[in-house]
Amino acid sequence: MLNIAENVWLFLVDAVSFFLVCGIYLGFKSSTSLPIYSEEFVKNDVDYMVPYQQPTLSAGLMSLLSHVTPVIFILVLCTLRALQKEGFNTGLKSQVPPQRLRQLKMPPAVAGGFLYTGYFFFGACLMGLLNKGVAHMVGRLSPNFLDVCKPDYSEETSVYTRQMCTGTEEDIVKASLSFPSEYAAHLSYGFLFNAAIVSCIPQLRKVPMTRLLCLFILVVLPILGGLSRYAEGFNHLVDVIVGIVVGFACSAFIVVNPLRLFGTLESTNSCTNEETIQPEDSKQTSDVAFQQTIS
């Protein structure tokens, strides 16, 4: 068993990794001076002539749906598990924080919320780095790029690049990073995380059709959100599909990880409070039965 000093040290190592990844991602996201592969386009290119319109899914709404709602779901789940430990019958497995958090004297609900929320945002930042890195290397222009770019056609040339644009630099940069769709990736990541939490609610296991409906809605909503970006000319269809795949894959990687974020994979009832016989218990049970048979 690790002592308190070793647990504090391990906790600090994880904290450094967390803030390093999140800091790099936020810096990467806010910077407009990072190099982008400049895709060329011709005058009045029909692939990029979709008129610009205000998005139905704004950046604030996207953040609310993909980042705030999972945190609320996590806090509710951790509170219910903590209540189970206090004797309330919530049907969930009681919250048992990792050893390092127990030795730091954190309450179970706080420790669970801290751990799960940290995993969620750590995975979101890793996915964001992957998404941004690919987008900058590919540099695919969005369907509404010409309306955003407002290129200077006074120069006599057969092809144009985004350096010849006269529009707002920030909007031009966003319109140059269409692949993969950032909105579709974040929505898919957050909603699949929500689906994993919903699958842990024991009351929904008693109504399987309602449970399937909830899971269906949580899976379909990010797909519809991504398709809205395609319909409004902010992304190509392939960009949206790849963004959804990236979001779902990263979310599954974080939820089904070696630490078993929402329970253990060895038990099919990992979220609920149903007991399973461990190998030691099974061996003791068989030994007792054998002794009774002999006597």
Secondary structure, 3 states (H helix, E strand, C coil): CCCHHHHHHHHHHHHHHHHHHHHHHHHHHHCCCCCCCCCCECCCCHHHCCCCCCCCCCHHHHHHHHHHHHHHHHHHHHHHHHHHHCCCCCCECCCCCCHHHHHCCCCHHHHHHHHHHHHHHHHHHHHHHHHHHHHHHHCCCCCCHHHHHCECCCCCCCCECHHHECCCHHHHHHHCCCCCCHHHHHHHHHHHHHHHHHCCCHHHHCCHHHHHHHHHHHHHHHHHHHHHHHHCCCCCHHHHHHHHHHHHHHHHHHHCCCCCCCCCCCCCCCCECCCCCCHHHHHHHHHHHHHHHHC
